[in-house]
Amino acid sequence: MINNNTAIQINLRSYNTITEANIKKISMVSSKVAYQKLDNNFLENTTKQKTAIKSNFAKKNLVFPYEDILCKGLKIIQENPSIGELKEDTRAQVSKDHSFYTTITFKHTLPIFQPSKLTMAAISHHYKQKYHINIYILTENITGLLYQFAKQLNEGQQLGVITKFCSDNKHVIPIILSKNNQKTYIVLLDSLTGNNELNNYFISDTYLKLVEELGSNNCHLLHTDIQRQKDDYSCINDSFIVLKDALTTPKLITSYFNSSKINYTYQLNTTNNKINCQVSVVEFPKILYKTMQNKQLLDELTTEELQTNLKQSTIIELKAQQKTLQQHLNEYNRIIEVEKKIMIERCCFNTKTVKKNWQINSYLQVKGYRMLVKSFKLIDNSNGKIDQAKAELLVKTYANPEHMLSN
């Protein structure tokens, strides 16, 4: 029970009401997931969903899409531990003044798959074969490789990069490097807010080197300003999906630049002079909303936005077959029971447990297993085990590819 001597004094009818009111005051935090307006995600949803007699991963007979593939993926992971890690979908939050600590646990048994560098290389090769796009993984010599990649771009060429946010951080961000009309673009598609170019010295150092060589008018830095990721472990899977969709969408970079919401400059000091850097904050395109976990942003979508075709095509015959964002969400939205534990000043006697239904977009979790199953075929030794020779070749090709710098 909260007494009158506590820091938060709200005269409301019940403990639960007090707790809910104060949770709404929790601000953005430095943990890797922000929970602003958290309780908006606990709205009851009356949408009817198909149920099945048997479900492997969800309670109350609720079935995730592609359950057969999920089972195959779990078997691959069990027999090949180096393929990646499984994480429980429990999300934590600490208030800015550390007076509240909240955990949300999803009441299902489908863990989040977090791929290893080997699996990331295999996924890159799978997308290279299927879509003719290039996605590289950078964990070492990041500034040098980003600079060389951008410098060597040909007119009309673009590629994707998945790189660590900073050297002592496990979070990764997807980046597109592109050259159009003799201008070089660096586009940050981070799944979290707050990780802009000023906080990421890999990006700022790369951009500074390019500006020094190409001039500020020929080098543009763009980033988004929304948070789409809500769990703690799906940044890698999100990066692959967003980069694949972005790189296969015609003229996306041009539309990015034209949809700039905010343009600003900041000054960087070099050894010899000061350079003005130009940055654009751009809107995250609705065609990339497939991975969106932020329910608040999904709830704000208009009817017109929900009818966005997820695959842009100039072929008229294909347009009738295209899936809309609404159809995508209808397929992957699931209502899951969650258990929310709220601790005041981390005192166990002030803990309150609340059980509610939470509608989630399960695409990001499900797609992680689908990418694993498809890409594992490239390194399978025909007996369900990793072929080490194939694996080493893919890692050398797509992870920190120093050999490309001499091409």
Buried (B, 14 or more C-beta within 10 A) or exposed (E): EBEEEBEBEEEEEEEEEBBBEBBEEBEEBEEBBBBBEBBEBBEEEEEEEEEEEEBBBBEEEBBBBBBEBBBBBBEBBEEBEEBBBBBBBBBBBBBEEEBBBBBBBBBBEBBBBBBBBBBBBBBBBBBBEEEEBBBBBBBEEBBBBBBBBBBBBEEEEBBBBBBBBBEEEEBBBBBBBBBBEEBBBBBBBBBBBEBBBEEBBBBBBBBBBBBBEBEBEBBBBBBBBBBBBBBBBBBBBBBBBBBBBBBBBEEBBEBBBEEBEEEEEEEBEEEEEEBEBBBBBBEBBBBBBBBBBBBEBBEEBEEEEBEBBBEBEEEEEEEEEEEBBBBBBEBBBBBBBBBBBBBBEEEEEBEBEBEBEBBBBBBBBBBBBBBBBBBBEBBBEEEEEBBEEBBBBBBEBBBBBEEBBEE
